[in-house]
């Protein structure tokens, strides 16, 4: 066999049309629609000439305006057999491929491509080897057509009975199910012998793929037949067992026994039996069967009658609570009262407690202690960030993947019907388009309703009345009023320095020693060191940061023990504390160093406990404008307006001119401007700062104050007194001015505050100024009938204690 191939030296210039998603081979009759303007022009040029056109395929069919680099160089010279213009402006064309050619040059002329092409000439001698190759291609193509169901065997077999090898190769290549780039590769082979060989290889690969596909299809079919056979036999076995009267299968017998033994109420029992009958009638492999079985499993998993045996010993409970927590006497008393009632009443209603307080004071761990003290199971349920009502009530079974809500899941986790369920961060719930979970909690936390709680998934009433719910929150204002009304609110305040010291010695230190693998012989903390950590490294209401800092010291000591051996011992004192924790983060006192004009120390309440709030007032030349800065909220800005109105009403008594405010601007600023501040309790602080700035009399630096002020100068009660005084004490302030109406709150104050602070209880603003200002106001003792404010007569009630 010999073959010879060469491109002719003759160059033909033909209009050229780029085509998409097809490769046109010689000897093919191909219809297609022409729509692009450049292609229409090329077609018209060909029709006006000898009806010959060069057709080449685009690299990327998505390109609407291809350039010379976007088109394959090898294409087919076609003869336009027929062209019909359609109503939409496109032209339907029937083209017959004549011969393959290579474009040596492409030019854009008058809006269409003109190609300079050279055709390929090939000479092929019909040797025995070529005849054998032709026979092989015939045989392979017949196999391919039989396997490829999209091709008609009779038509294809007739079309390839050709004696010309070149024409045979092109005809088969045109009918193969190949990618565009694979067909283009076959088109670019000019030598007939080589083309036949490539077609034979391509056919063998395609036949192998088709045989593999057929094998996989038959395997899938057999598997489907096996599943149908199993279903048929299962149904037949059921029918035979029914005829023989042998009853249900063992699995259904077991389920029935479990349902009867679960202790369900009548409604739930009837529902479970009804679901069991439906399950028996369903095909085992059906989707509905799985849903029904899961529902029965949940009904059986929820505790209906199993209860924890309660420990009702008050002595045991008191011992456990004192072992786990220091202080918190009110909370402990409430828990012991709850246990006392349990002893006297046979079936008491469930209790819903809500611990409100700053982070780190032990709210969550207190719930665990309650469970331990009462011998109940403990389950914690975090509500922070819950926005979907279905998280509480569950999804209905019509949804794919439906599950019960968190309440029922918690009951399953507990395994008893009387656990302690901790509803952590109940103030962090939110609502959106999926519903309001806080509203769903109304039924859960109502002792009058939760004995018939209905989860959407279970769809039967469930008794939650024996559950002890303990909720925790940092603030109350984000909890809806109706939900607050259903809970017993117990407030946890921040700890005093003495309490923190005892907590560190009795609990935190032991916990951190255990966590770092140290013994009491390897590290010793002095009381002064712990006190210094509390004062200089942590300023918080709780003890989380304190525990972290103790852990930080323990880890550094652990490293030294590993390095120097197990006998190494470290004593942590106030003097060497900086070696472990670095420079102190807080000063001993946050109070300004000296008494200044227009600078007052106020007391504020925050979600994380109390804090001190410096308030500054500056008087400038101006036109009577009041400016407030420091991110003050609306209520606090109104307090500033009220304080200024009070000062104007007392201008005569403060030694100020009648129209003093007309020629000045007043600027009120509360530092730490990045933190939003609001509330009315800064009223007397603002009024004192304004009075000081206008009279040029300094305010005593060692005095802090809190209270709401009215236009007439009356001082009204405030909240969060304990937290505020604790903040003052932490900051080294031991004297405070408070509203007289808050005298009743003295009972709630720790002994440390009562014994170390000097508290002034006042009824009006004039009394505040008498105590707070360093110098006496000259006109303050005069009584003027025309004065608008309250009379100056009044008794300043002071609780003087030892500092």
Buried (B, 14 or more C-beta within 10 A) or exposed (E): EEBEBEBEEEEBEBBBBBBBEBBBBBBBEBEBEBEBEBBBBBBBBBBEEEBBBBBBBBBEBEEEEBEBEEBBBBBBBBBBEEBEEEEEEBBEBBBBBBBBBBBEEBEEEEEBBBBBBBBBBBEBEEEEEBEEBBEBBBEBBBBBBBBBEEBEEEEBBEBBEBEBBBBBBBBBBBBBEBEBEBBBBBBBBBBBBBBBBBBBEBBEEBBEEBEEEEEEEEEEEEEEEEEEEEBEEBEEEBEEEEEEEEEBBEEBEEBBEBBEEBEBBEEBBEBBBEBBEBBBEBEBEEEEBEBBBBBBEBBBBBBBEEEBEBBEBBEBBBEBBBEBBBBBEEBBEBBBEBBEEBEEEEEBEBBBBBBBBBBBBBBBEBBBBBBBBBBBBBBBBBBEEBBBBBBBBBBEBEEEEBBBBBBBBBBBBBBBBBBBBBBBBBBBBBBEEEBBBBBBBBBBBBBEBBBBBEBBBBBBEBBBBBBBBBBBBBEBEBBBEEBBEBBEBBBBBBBBBBBBBBBBBEBBBEEBBEEBEBEEEBBBBBEEBBBBBBBBBBBBBBBBBBBEBBBBBBBBBBEBBEEEEEEBBBEBBBEEBEEBBEEBEEEEBBBBEEBBBBBBBBBBBBBBBBBBBBBBBBBEEBEEEBEBEBBBEEBBBEBBEBBBBBBBBBBBBBBBEEEBBEEBBBBBBBEEEEEEBBBBBBBBBBBBBBBBBBBEBBBBBBBBBBBBBBBBBBBBBBBBBBBBBBBBBBBBBBBBBBBBBBBEBBEEBBEBBBEBBBBBBBBBBBBBBBBBBBEEBEBBEEEEEEBBBBEBEBEBBBBEEEE
